[in-house]
Amino acid sequence: MSESRDNIQITRLVLDVLKPHQPDVVEFSKRLAKVEGIRRVDSAVTEVDAETETVKMIIDGNDLDVEEISEAVRSLGGAIHSIDAAVVEKTERRK
C-alpha cells in the first residue's frame, strides 16, 4: 500500500500595504518580485497622502513565504496592514 503525503502551498496573497512614496510602486513591485517563489506582482495604489501610499498587492507564486515577503516589504520601508485574501493549494505526493 502506498503512503501519501500532503504538501500545502500558498500560491496567492492579496495584501494591503502602506509604503513611502519612494521607491515608486513600479520599483517597489520589481524588488518584491525578486523574493524566492514569487512569479507575479500586481499592484494598484488605492490611496495617497502627504508621505505614504496605500497599495493593494496581489502576489502569485509557488510556496509563498509570508514572513519572507513581510521582511522584503519592511526592507523597502513599507508595512503590511493586512492580508486580505489567500489561495492555498494542496498537492498529494505518493511515495
Stockholm file with secondary structure:
# STOCKHOLM 1.0

chainA/1-95         MSESRDNIQITRLVLDVLKPHQPDVVEFSKRLAKVEGIRRVDSAVTEVDAETETVKMIIDGNDLDVEEISEAVRSLGGAIHSIDAAVVEKTERRK
#=GR chainA/1-95 SS CCCEEEEEEEEEEEEEEEEESSSCHHHHHHHHTTSTTEEEEEEEEEEECSSEEEEEEEEEESSCCHHHHHHHHHHTTCEEEEEEEEEEEEEEEEC
#=GC SS_cons        CCCEEEEEEEEEEEEEEEEESSSCHHHHHHHHTTSTTEEEEEEEEEEECSSEEEEEEEEEESSCCHHHHHHHHHHTTCEEEEEEEEEEEEEEEEC
//
